[in-house]
């Protein structure tokens, strides 16, 4: 699930309500719990998730460790979660599955395997569609690709790829807090100690220090 930015965008349309998140990172899970207090949250390895809420749409943003230029490229890391992901999606029975990831993820064998597993129930596919958030008004570039798969032909035929809107690009100073704003800063030493302690918990941050 990540920290739930994609879920928040869905909810902001007021057409969706969060019903469940699956997230292995404790910090990200705490953010999800705060922002979606009425949604079921599973904080752990998705392969150990055995309770699934039914959903109309599943938003899937799986680890990009092998595909991202920032990842460690650990061979075989991602293969282990494909069957777990398929099990959760199969049980949730969403009408539409929405994938978000780095562009190279969609050329990986794990994604192709997951697509093959899903294709019987989800015969209609769109994408991957490559979109940079900078062209939609973001202050920073975020090159990502998206794919959707659908059960119903009606959903497939009604889907339209979004076009970048016309807008006035803001200047950096418009994103910054006004002069005189007081902030509560966390000491760098305290932040680093928290970051490095994650290795002791044997989670996926362990190798990032």
N, C-alpha and C positions, 0 to 999 in steps of 0.2 A: 504493500500500500504506500510505502514512503511516508511522508509527513502529512498527506491528505490534501495537497494543493489541488490536484485534479478532482477529488471528491467535493471540495469546497466550491469549485467552479460549477460543477453539476448542480449542487444545491442552490447556488446563487440564482440559477434560472427559475427557481421555485417550481420546477417540474419534477424534481427528484428529491428524495429523502434518503440519507445514509442509513443502511440497515446492518452492514457488517464490514469490518476491516480485518485484514490479516497482515501482521507486521512483526518482523523478528527483532528489530532494534527497540531497545527500551525507551530511548529518548524520543524516537518518532512515535512510538506507541503512546507515550504520555501526552504528546501533542494531539493525537487522534482522540484520546479519551477526553481531553479538555474541550476540543472543538465539536465533537459529536457524542455528547454524553448519553444519548438515548440509543446509540447504535451498538450492536454486539461487537466486541473487540477480542480477537485472538492474538495474544502477544507470544509468539514462539515460532518454531519451524513449521512451515505450512504443511509439511509431510505428516505432522502430528495433529493437524486440525481435523476433527471428526464430527464437528457440529457446524452445519452450514445453513445460513438464512436464505430463503428464496428471494430472488431479485429479478427485476425487469432488465436491468443493465449491469454488466460486470465491467469494472474499470481495472485493467491489468497492467501494472507497471513492474515487471519482474527485474531482478538484479541484472545489471549490464556489465558485470565484472569481466566477462570474457570479451565483450564487444566494444566497450568504451576505451578511448585512448587514455583515460585516467585509471582504468582498471588494471589489475595485475595479470590479466590474461590467463588465469589459472585454468588449465585444460581440465575438462570434466566437471568443474564446479557446478556448472549450470544444468548439466544433464540430470542431476539428482532431483531437481525440483519439478521436472516436466510432468511426471506421472501424478505428483501431488497436486500440481496446478490443475491438471485435467480432472482429477477426482473432485476438487472443490467446484469447478465450473460445471461439471456434469450434475452435481448434486444441487447447485443453486438454480439451475434451469433458467438462466437469463434469456431474454428474447434477443438481446444484442450484446456482443462482447467487444469492448473497445480496448485496443492495445496502444501503449505509449512507450517508446524506447529510443535509443540511439539508432541511427540509420542502419549500421552494419548488423544490428541484432536480427534483422529480418532475413539476412542471408545465412544465418547460423543454422546448423543442423538441429539444435534444440527447438528453435521456433518452427522449422519445417516439420519436425516430428509432432509438435503440439498441433499445428495446423491440420496435419493428416488425421490425428486422433479426433479433432473436432468436426471435420468436414462432413461426417455422416449426418450429424444433427444441425450443422451450420453450413449449408451448401453455398450461401451467398457471401462473397468476400469483396471488400473494397480496400485498395492500398497494397503496399504502404504508400502513404502520402507524406511527402517531406515538407515540413513547415518550420520556419525560423520565427520564433516569437518576436524578434526585433521588428519584423514587418507588420506585426499586429499591435505595435505600440510599446513593447517592452523596452526598458532602458538598456538591457543587455541582450546579446545574441544567445539563443538557445536552440541549436539545430537538432530537431527531433523528427521522428517519423511516426505515423499513426496508421493503424489498420483496424478495420471493423469486420466482424462476421455476424451474420444474421440468420435466424431461422426462417423468416417469412420473406417471400419475394416482394411483398408490399413495402416493407421497410427498405429493402435494397433499392427499389425503384424510386423511392421518395428521397433518398439521401442525396445531398449536394455537398461537394467539396467547398469549404469556405474560401472566400477571396479576401485578400488583405483590404481593410477599409482605408478610405482617404482620411487622413488626420494630420493635425499639426504636431510635429515631433517636439516634445518638451525638452527644455534645456536642463542640464544637470542640477542647477540651483533650484529648480522647481520640485525636485525629488527630495531635497535636503530639508531638514527641520529649520525653522526660523532662527535667526541669530538670538542668542540668549536662552534657548531651550536647555533645560537641565536634564542630564541623563544619569542613570545609575549604571556605572561601569563595573564589570566583573574583572578582578585582577587577572592578568595573563597567566601567572603562576597557578592560580586556582583553576583556571580553565584547562591548562595543560595537565594538571594532576588528574582532573576528572576524565580528560580524554585518554590518558595513558592507563587509567585504572580499568578501562573497558577490556583491555587485554586479559585481565585477571578473570573476567566473566566469560572468556572464550567465545565472544560473539564476533561478528564479521568486521568489527573495527579493530580487532586485535593486531592485524598486520598493517595498519595504516599509520602507525606512529613512526 
